[in-house]
């Protein structure tokens, strides 16, 4: 039985992605486990924050480093925001809603 070269190339590509995907999946599972420990309620707020940062640093190291930072201009063109690659577009000032007391503008999370 003969297989076309494109099918063989696809199988080789999928085989090479398996270990990388598995490593990424393990890194994510370890990260989630670390976060569960950080959020267990046993740590003070500063220690919890440090724990979460350390868990993220370890996950980034396992993935080969943090995602690259990309400058994005807001849709209204008034600001440039540095975000991780793949992050949502920054909100615009037109998305802001005044607070009930009128002392602040609230920008919805994305």
N, C-alpha and C positions, 0 to 999 in steps of 0.2 A: 504494500500500500504506500503510495507516494503522498507526501504532504506539500502543499505550496510553501515557498520560502516565507511568505508573509505570515502564515499560520505558525511556522516555527519561530519566527522573530517575535510574534506576539506571546508565545509560550515562554520564551526566554525572558522577555520583559516582565511578564507577570511573575515568573519565578524569582526574578531579582528584586521585585517589589515586596515580596512576602516577608523576608527578614526585616526590612526597613519598617514596614507597617507594623509588624509584631513588636519591634523595639519601641515605636512611637506609642503603641497601645499599652505596653508595659509601663512606659514613662508616665502616661496619663493615669493609669491605675495607681501607681505609686504617689503621684501628685494628689489624687483624690483622697487617698489614704492619709497622706500628710495633712491635707486640709481638714479632714475629720478630726485628727488629733488636735490641730490648732483651734478648732471650733468646739472642742469638747466641754468648754466652760471651766477648765482647770487653770487657765492662764489669765493674768491681768491683761488689760487692753494693750499696753505697750508690748508685752511679751507675745501676745497673740498676733499683733501686727508684724512683729519681727519674724514670727514663725511662718506666717503666710508669705512674706517676702522671701524667706529662705526656701520654702517649698517651691515657689515660682522660679527662683534661681537654679535649684536642682533640676527642675523640669526643663528649663532652657538649656542647661548644660547637657542633659541627656539627649536633647534634640539637636545639639550642635550650635547652640547659641540663641540669643533672643531674636525675635523677628526683626527685620530691618525697619527703621523708622522712616516714614514717608511724609513729607510736608504736603498737606492738603489745604486748598483754599476753600473757605466756606462758600456756599452757593451765592450769597449776597456779595462776595468779594471783599468783605471788610476785614477779614482775619485769615491768617495762615496758622493751621494747627498741625503739630507733629503727632502722628498716630502710628501704631504698628501696622505693618503691611496687612491688608485684608480687613481693616477696621471699617466700620460704617462711616458714611460721609458726615462731617461735623454738622451740628445743627446751625441754623441761622438765627439772627436776632429776631426775625419775623416769627420764629417758632415760639418765642418767649411769651409767657402769659403772666400778667401782673398777679402778685400774691393777694390774698384777701384783704390785707391791711394796706396794700398799695406801696409798701416800702421796698419791694424787691421784684425782680423779674425772674420767673422760674422757667428754665429751659428743660423740656421733657427729655428723659433718658432715651437712648436709642439702643 
